[in-house]
Amino acid sequence: MKQPPADVIVRPTRPEDFPGIIELCGLVYPASPPWTAEHLASHLRVFPDGQFVALAPDGRVVGMAASLIVRWDDYNMNTTWREITAEGTFRNHDPSGRTLYGAEVMVHPHSQGRGIGRRLYQARRDFVRRRRLLRIRAGARLRGYHLHANRMTAEEYVIAVVRGELKDPTLTFQLRQRFRVLAVVPNYLRHDPASLGYAAIIEWINHDVARPSDYAARDNRFRRPRKERPPSPS
């Protein structure tokens, strides 16, 4: 596994990072970049501690992560990305909640596979532990599903990815970060041609504060084979 360059740093997002994040959005989502300067400014107003960037030695933004805290009982598994992020503004951020919702992680296409995404996820886990939140949840966009949609349902596709029979560019990475699939939902990103709108709702539990009831109601169809589980990251 490639290690991230030691001179790439991950730190909280600042306003001066906005142009670099917007440029990165255009590379990762050329058809419809999701973040504007107005969105990013809103994120820093309502929840600065939940926003991170990865910077190359020359100061270029090579990765970013955006998140908010929610009370999960106010939502459900079928809530769309636009609904759970207040159309990307995070105005619904609720500091009294116990769930960090991962709205975005992206890495520069030329820097992928070098561990930068792992650092961004680690920054989130560290934050959750410091704040003693219960968990991280997110919608994993099924980027590879369009290649298989003619022969399997989205749920069958996710089960195959969980079992290691297929690889998905997003979900496979998140499973390696110790996330678990809770459900597969339609219309998460309704106009995304790669996923055909489908996403897997994923969860990472903070074992420092979790109780047995917090692990209940998990669908065993999405349980990873034990022998394929990687070591837990620090």
C-alpha positions as CSV (number, residue, x, y, z in Angstrom):
1,M,0.0,0.0,0.0
2,K,1.4,3.4,-1.0
3,Q,2.1,5.8,1.9
4,P,1.0,9.4,1.7
5,P,3.9,11.8,1.2
6,A,5.2,13.0,4.5
7,D,5.1,16.6,3.3
8,V,1.4,16.5,2.4
9,I,-0.5,18.0,5.4
10,V,-4.1,17.8,6.4
11,R,-5.5,20.8,8.4
12,P,-8.8,22.6,8.9
13,T,-10.1,24.4,5.8
14,R,-9.5,28.2,5.6
15,P,-11.1,30.8,3.3
16,E,-7.9,31.0,1.2
17,D,-8.4,27.4,0.3
18,F,-11.6,28.0,-1.5
19,P,-10.2,28.6,-5.0
20,G,-8.1,25.4,-4.8
21,I,-11.1,23.4,-3.6
22,I,-13.3,24.7,-6.4
23,E,-10.6,23.8,-8.9
24,L,-10.4,20.3,-7.4
25,C,-14.2,20.0,-7.7
26,G,-13.9,20.7,-11.5
27,L,-11.4,17.9,-11.9
28,V,-13.3,15.3,-9.8
29,Y,-16.8,16.3,-11.0
30,P,-16.3,17.8,-14.4
31,A,-20.0,17.6,-15.4
32,S,-21.4,19.2,-12.2
33,P,-19.0,20.5,-9.6
34,P,-20.9,20.3,-6.2
35,W,-19.3,23.1,-4.3
36,T,-19.2,26.9,-4.8
37,A,-17.5,29.5,-2.8
38,E,-20.9,30.3,-1.1
39,H,-21.3,26.7,-0.1
40,L,-17.7,26.5,1.4
41,A,-18.2,29.8,3.2
42,S,-21.4,28.5,4.7
43,H,-19.6,25.4,5.9
44,L,-17.0,27.5,7.8
45,R,-19.7,29.7,9.3
46,V,-21.7,26.8,10.8
47,F,-19.1,24.1,11.5
48,P,-15.5,25.0,10.8
49,D,-14.2,22.1,12.9
50,G,-15.7,19.6,10.4
51,Q,-13.9,20.8,7.3
52,F,-10.4,19.6,6.2
53,V,-8.0,20.1,3.3
54,A,-4.9,18.2,2.2
55,L,-2.2,20.4,0.9
56,A,0.8,19.5,-1.3
57,P,4.2,21.1,-0.4
58,D,3.6,23.9,-2.9
59,G,0.3,24.8,-1.2
60,R,-2.0,23.2,-3.8
61,V,-5.2,21.6,-2.5
62,V,-5.0,17.9,-3.3
63,G,-7.8,16.7,-1.2
64,M,-10.8,17.9,0.9
65,A,-13.4,16.6,3.3
66,A,-16.6,18.3,4.3
67,S,-19.0,17.2,7.0
68,L,-21.7,18.3,9.5
69,I,-23.3,16.9,12.6
70,V,-26.9,15.8,12.6
71,R,-29.4,14.2,14.8
72,W,-30.0,11.0,12.9
73,D,-33.5,10.5,14.2
74,D,-34.5,13.6,12.2
75,Y,-33.6,11.7,8.9
76,N,-33.8,8.1,7.6
77,M,-31.9,5.8,5.2
78,N,-33.7,7.2,2.2
79,T,-32.9,10.8,2.8
80,T,-31.2,12.3,-0.2
81,W,-27.8,14.1,-0.3
82,R,-29.5,17.4,-0.9
83,E,-31.8,17.0,2.0
84,I,-29.3,15.9,4.6
85,T,-26.8,18.7,3.6
86,A,-29.5,21.4,3.3
87,E,-28.7,21.6,-0.5
88,G,-25.0,21.7,0.3
89,T,-25.0,24.6,2.7
90,F,-24.9,22.6,6.0
91,R,-27.4,25.1,7.5
92,N,-29.0,22.1,9.2
93,H,-25.8,21.4,11.2
94,D,-26.9,20.4,14.8
95,P,-24.2,20.4,17.4
96,S,-26.5,18.5,19.8
97,G,-26.4,15.5,17.4
98,R,-24.2,12.4,17.8
99,T,-23.7,11.6,14.1
100,L,-21.0,13.2,11.9
101,Y,-22.3,13.0,8.4
102,G,-19.7,12.8,5.7
103,A,-20.9,15.0,2.9
104,E,-17.8,14.8,0.8
105,V,-14.3,13.4,0.5
106,M,-12.3,14.0,-2.7
107,V,-8.7,13.6,-3.8
108,H,-7.0,15.1,-6.8
109,P,-7.1,12.5,-9.7
110,H,-3.3,12.6,-10.0
111,S,-2.8,12.1,-6.3
112,Q,-5.2,9.1,-5.7
113,G,-3.8,5.9,-4.4
114,R,-1.2,7.7,-2.2
115,G,-3.0,7.6,1.1
116,I,-4.4,11.1,1.1
117,G,-7.9,9.9,1.4
118,R,-6.9,7.8,4.4
119,R,-5.5,10.8,6.1
120,L,-8.7,12.8,5.5
121,Y,-10.8,9.9,7.0
122,Q,-8.4,9.7,9.9
123,A,-8.9,13.4,10.6
124,R,-12.6,12.7,10.8
125,R,-12.2,9.8,13.1
126,D,-9.9,11.8,15.4
127,F,-12.5,14.5,15.6
128,V,-15.3,12.1,16.4
129,R,-13.3,10.6,19.2
130,R,-12.3,14.0,20.6
131,R,-15.9,15.1,20.6
132,R,-17.1,11.7,21.8
133,L,-19.7,11.5,19.0
134,L,-21.2,8.1,18.4
135,R,-20.4,7.6,14.7
136,I,-19.8,8.7,11.2
137,R,-22.4,8.0,8.5
138,A,-22.3,8.8,4.8
139,G,-23.8,7.9,1.5
140,A,-21.3,6.0,-0.6
141,R,-21.9,6.9,-4.2
142,L,-21.8,3.7,-6.2
143,R,-19.4,5.0,-8.9
144,G,-19.0,1.6,-10.6
145,Y,-22.6,0.5,-10.7
146,H,-23.4,1.7,-14.2
147,L,-21.0,-0.9,-15.5
148,H,-23.1,-3.7,-14.0
149,A,-26.6,-2.4,-13.9
150,N,-27.7,-4.4,-16.9
151,R,-27.1,-7.7,-15.0
152,M,-27.7,-7.0,-11.3
153,T,-29.6,-4.7,-8.9
154,A,-27.8,-2.1,-6.9
155,E,-28.2,-4.2,-3.8
156,E,-26.7,-7.2,-5.5
157,Y,-23.8,-5.0,-6.7
158,V,-23.1,-3.8,-3.1
159,I,-23.2,-7.3,-1.7
160,A,-20.7,-8.4,-4.4
161,V,-18.4,-5.4,-3.5
162,V,-18.7,-6.2,0.2
163,R,-17.7,-9.9,-0.5
164,G,-14.8,-8.8,-2.5
165,E,-16.2,-10.2,-5.8
166,L,-16.3,-6.7,-7.4
167,K,-14.5,-3.5,-6.7
168,D,-16.1,-0.1,-6.6
169,P,-13.9,3.0,-6.8
170,T,-15.6,4.6,-3.7
171,L,-17.2,1.8,-1.6
172,T,-14.2,-0.5,-1.7
173,F,-12.0,2.2,-0.3
174,Q,-14.6,3.0,2.4
175,L,-14.9,-0.6,3.5
176,R,-11.1,-0.6,4.0
177,Q,-11.6,2.4,6.3
178,R,-13.7,0.1,8.5
179,F,-17.1,1.3,7.4
180,R,-20.0,-1.1,7.2
181,V,-22.9,-0.9,4.8
182,L,-26.3,-0.4,6.5
183,A,-28.6,-0.1,3.4
184,V,-28.7,0.6,-0.3
185,V,-30.9,3.5,-1.4
186,P,-32.1,5.0,-4.7
187,N,-32.2,8.7,-5.6
188,Y,-29.3,9.7,-3.3
189,L,-27.7,11.6,-6.1
190,R,-30.6,11.6,-8.7
191,H,-28.7,12.9,-11.7
192,D,-25.4,11.0,-11.2
193,P,-24.8,8.8,-14.3
194,A,-22.1,6.7,-12.7
195,S,-24.2,5.5,-9.8
196,L,-27.5,5.9,-11.5
197,G,-28.6,7.7,-8.3
198,Y,-27.8,4.8,-6.0
199,A,-25.7,4.9,-2.8
200,A,-24.8,2.7,0.1
201,I,-25.4,4.1,3.5
202,I,-22.3,3.4,5.5
203,E,-21.3,3.7,9.1
204,W,-18.2,3.8,11.3
205,I,-18.9,3.4,15.0
206,N,-16.8,5.0,17.8
207,H,-16.3,2.1,20.1
208,D,-15.2,4.4,22.9
209,V,-18.8,5.5,23.5
210,A,-21.0,2.9,21.7
211,R,-23.4,0.6,23.6
212,P,-24.6,-2.8,22.4
213,S,-27.9,-1.3,21.2
214,D,-25.9,1.0,18.8
215,Y,-24.9,-2.1,16.8
216,A,-28.5,-3.5,16.5
217,A,-30.5,-3.9,13.3
218,R,-27.6,-4.5,11.0
219,D,-28.3,-6.4,7.8
220,N,-26.0,-9.5,7.8
221,R,-26.1,-9.6,4.0
222,F,-23.7,-6.7,4.1
223,R,-21.3,-8.3,6.6
224,R,-17.8,-8.6,5.2
225,P,-16.1,-12.0,5.2
226,R,-14.0,-12.1,8.3
227,K,-10.8,-13.3,6.6
228,E,-10.9,-10.3,4.3
229,R,-11.2,-7.6,6.9
230,P,-8.0,-5.5,7.1
231,P,-6.4,-4.4,10.3
232,S,-8.2,-1.5,12.0
233,P,-6.5,1.9,11.3
234,S,-5.2,3.8,14.3
